[in-house]
Amino acid sequence: MELHCTRPGCPRPINHYSDLDQPSILRTVQQKFCTACGMPLILDGRYITLRPLAQGGFGAAYLACDRRIPNLPKCVVKLFLPPNNLTAQQLTVAQRLFEREGEVLAELGGHPQIPDLLAFFSLTVPGLQPSTQVELFYLVQEFIDGYTLEEELEQKGNFSEAEVREVLQETLTILDFVHNQGSIHRDIKPSNIMHRRDGRLYLLDFGAVKQITASQKVQSSSSTGIYSVGYAPPEQTARSTVYPSTDLYALAVTCVQLLTGSEPAELYDSYNDRWVWHQRVQISAQLTQILDRMLLAAPNQRFQSAAEVVTALALNASLGSLHLGNSSTPSTVPTVSTASTQTPPVIPQSTPRQQFVHFSILELLGGAAFTGFEGALIAIALLSLWGPGYLSLGSGILLLSGLWILQSRRFIEKLDLPIIAGITFVFVVFVKPLHGFLPVTPAPIGIILPIALLTGFAAIALMALFRLIYNLVSRF
């Protein structure tokens, strides 16, 4: 097995230990050390770093595996790695930001599209110089197997309008959750949004998050100035107050970059102080209007929440037009103030109607197949128990509606669907009263299974047709 040393400045970080290829030794060995610098290679007694993934201004990320769990699941180990030229005050701030990422992941990682925090720890190891010690800080999080939008753009070229709409809607649902938990991401860009291989989108890198609390005074954001040039709006580059609409501005820049394939610096006319991206891409006027409003310089002229943008996208898809302008009602969305004496209110929680869940195409088709299959089984059972009539019809509609609600709120998803469908199928086949109206021959399974499968395929076809019509309409 090849292990990668995580010590900064290690002269030969790659280490080969063939004995670790044996599972019994891998699980029980106490420790392995770098042959070049003596750095422990099994972090916190369990995480084995395999290769570097990326390195930024304040840290390095490694692909690792957890030897304490069967099948050695992969994870990401992040090492706090600040530049050497920081002052003591800047170093303290940078370390706090790294710790803050762990805290935020612990608070927000319960969302299915935000990586889970697995561990946060420090190691004190002998330094490279004699009689010295170094303290290193590590964060371990869920590994998302996929590609960032930046990598996708490099590999396949410009995104279509339909693809950008999917990215926009799905990222907005995550931001709606983040903002409603009292946080602002502050670093939305293509490299921080990732598509997992199954199509699900994830929001990454919460090191720059600004937290809003009503119980303590908010520290000035001017102490760090953390942002990505080109994606940050004027209020952020000026190290002033940031808002939920700050994230929306950066998300709009991301979408424009995906559409045009151009860097933000190429799309902004600094002389005239305006964005000049329209002539580079052909998209619907409605999406253009939405992105333009998200890119307005004044925060109060943009959409004030992610939920507002989702609503605007839904309206322009169904009505074909969207009236844009300043909000006629004063915004209730709180801000993060740089004034140390100001205590902002807590962001109000969304009501259930304001929670939007976006599904990938595979999830939509899978859900349609499940609903069709389950609907056929429910129909057979109800007709056998009560016969044709309003009671069977009403009960069937009620049960299918309940299943749809459970799927739409993600109470049931993924493996839940085939498990539920399998259990229902077994009940209907083997409990005679549930298929009593069917003929005796052939065997019930020979009738019920084809009916359920055909209904499932029909539901997939209808969903695919609906999706096609939706994408066509959204272009106009």
C-alpha positions, -999 to +999 in steps of 0.1 A: +000+000+000+012+035-008+009+060+020+014+098+015+031+118+043+011+150+052+040+169+068+046+202+051+080+202+034+086+165+036+114+157+010+100+123+000+063+121+010+054+088-008+059+057+013+054+020+003+044-006+029+035-039+012+025-055+045-005-032+047-020-049+017-030-077+041-063-067+058-054-082+091-022-062+094-039-030+082-066-033+109-042-041+138-009-023+131-003+004+157+015+030+135+036+035+104+061+063+100+074+083+070+108+069+060+120+104+050+109+126+080+094+103+106+059+117+104+031+094+116+012+081+086-019+067+103-036+099+115-056+098+147-050+060+147-074+054+118-070+076+087-045+066+061-037+093+035-033+079+000-026+109-023-030+147-024-062+161-039-057+198-039-038+226-021-051+261-015-040+292+003-047+279+038-047+241+035-041+209+017-066+181+010-058+144+008-077+114-003-077+089+026-094+058+039-107+049+073-092+016+084-116+011+113-146+006+091-150-024+069-144-019+031-120+010+040-144+038+030-128+068+014-127+102+030-110+136+027-084+147+051-078+185+052-045+198+067-044+234+080-015+248+060-012+286+063+014+307+043+047+313+061+044+351+057+014+356+080+016+378+110+007+363+144-027+380+143-033+368+107-023+332+117-048+333+146-075+344+123-066+318+097-066+290+123-100+302+136-114+300+100-102+264+097-118+255+131-149+273+119-152+250+089-153+220+112-180+237+134-201+246+103-199+211+089-209+197+122-240+220+122-249+218+085-236+184+075-270+168+082-282+182+049-279+155+022-260+178-002-234+191+023-204+168+032-206+153+067-178+161+092-161+128+104-134+141+127-115+172+138-082+168+157-046+180+161-013+161+162+019+172+180+049+157+161+087+162+162+098+190+139+123+187+111+147+207+132+163+190+163+145+195+196+114+211+180+078+202+179+050+211+155+013+211+161-007+202+130-045+206+127-067+182+106-103+180+095-118+148+081-150+150+060-171+128+037-156+121+003-178+130-026-168+110-057-174+133-086-163+164-104-165+201-095-183+224-119-149+239-127-136+205-138-168+197-158-164+231-176-128+223-185-137+187-197-169+192-217-171+229-224-200+254-220-231+243-201-265+244-218-293+266-204-311+235-191-279+223-173-274+258-158-310+259-146-305+226-128-273+238-112-290+271-102-321+255-088-303+228-069-276+251-054-304+275-044-321+248-023-289+242-005-283+279+001-319+283+013-310+257+040-277+273+048-292+308+051-321+296+072-296+280+096-281+315+102-250+312+079-237+328+047-212+308+026-193+337+011-173+317-014-196+303-040-177+295-072-175+265-097-147+248-078-168+247-046-199+231-063-195+194-072-216+169-091-214+134-076-212+106-102-249+098-097-258+135-106-265+148-071-250+183-065-230+192-034-219+225-019-183+224-006-157+245+013-174+261+043-142+277+056-153+312+048-188+309+063-200+339+082-223+329+111-251+350+124-261+348+160-285+369+180-268+361+213-234+377+206-220+406+187-208+398+152-171+404+145-162+426+116-157+408+083-129+432+076-107+411+098-102+385+072-113+397+037-118+361+026-133+359-009-126+348-044-118+376-068-144+379-096-172+362-077-175+385-047-199+415-050-189+450-041-199+448-005-177+418+001-146+432-017-150+463+004-149+441+035-183+455+045-215+439+055-225+407+037-260+394+031-277+363+018-278+381-015-240+382-014-241+344-021-267+349-048-244+373-066-216+348-066-239+321-077-250+342-107-213+348-117-209+310-115-238+304-138-226+330-163-192+314-163-207+280-170-228+294-198-200+313-215-169+293-206-152+326-198-136+338-166-154+365-146-126+390-154-134+386-191-171+392-185-169+424-165-162+458-180-145+477-152-143+509-172-181+511-175-187+492-142-211+466-157-213+429-168-210+423-205-219+386-210-251+387-230-235+387-264-215+356-256-244+332-252-280+326-265-304+319-237-340+328-228-348+364-219-363+352-186-332+335-173-311+365-185-334+388-165-330+366-133-292+364-136-290+402-143-309+410-111-287+386-091-257+405-105-269+440-095-242+460-075-266+472-048-275+443-024-310+456-018-318+455-055-310+418-059-333+390-048-333+389-010-333+352-005-326+319-024-363+310-021-372+342-040-350+331-069-365+296-069-400+312-071-389+334-099-375+304-119-408+285-114-428+315-125-409+322-157-410+285-165-448+283-162-458+318-173-430+326-198-424+360-184-411+376-152-416+411-139-383+423-124-378+453-103-371+465-067-391+447-041-422+466-032-420+455+004-391+460+028-368+430+031-369+411+063-337+392+055-310+400+081-275+411+074-241+404+088-228+437+101-192+448+104-201+471+132-190+455+165-218+472+183-246+459+161-265+427+169-285+415+139-316+395+143-317+357+136-328+347+101-364+334+104-369+298+096-387+289+064-422+275+066-428+242+050-441+259+019-408+277+015-387+245+015-378+235-021-363+202-030-347+196-063-342+161-078-318+149-104-331+133-136-323+098-123-341+105-090-372+117-109-373+087-131-366+063-102-394+079-082-418+077-111-410+040-115-415+034-078-448+053-078-461+035-109-451+000-095-465+008-061-497+023-075-505-009-094-501-030-063-522-006-043-549-007-070-550-045-070-552-047-032-580-021-029-600-036-057-597-070-041-608-057-007-636-033-016-642-037-053-647-009-078-661+023-063-654+056-047-639+041-016-612+022-035-606+052-058-603+077-028-582+054-008-558+048-037-554+085-044-548+092-007-521+065-004-503+076-036-504+112-025-488+102+008-461+083-011-455+113-033-452+137-003-428+113+015-406+112-017-408+150-023-395+157+013-369+129+010-383+109+039-380+080+016-354+078-011-327+057-027-327+021-013-360+028+006-379+027-027-371-009-038-374-021-003-409-007+002-419-019-033-406-054-025-424-057+008-456-045-008-453-069-037-448-099-013-478-089+007-501-085-023-489-118-038-490-140-007-520-126+012-549-140-008-575-113+002-553-087-014-555-103-049-589-120-045-604-105-077-577-119-099-583-152-117-570-184-100-547-193-130-521-184-138-504-180-103-509-145-088-473-136-093-476-143-130-503-116-132-493-091-106-456-087-115-462-079-152-490-054-143-468-037-118-438-036-141-458-022-170-473+005-148-439+014-136-425+017-172-456+038-181-449+062-152-412+065-163-424+073-199-448+100-186-422+116-164-396+116-192-422+132-215-431+158-189-394+166-183-388+170-221-418+194-224-406+213-193-371+218-208-385+229-242-408+254-226-380+268-203-361+278-234-387+303-245 
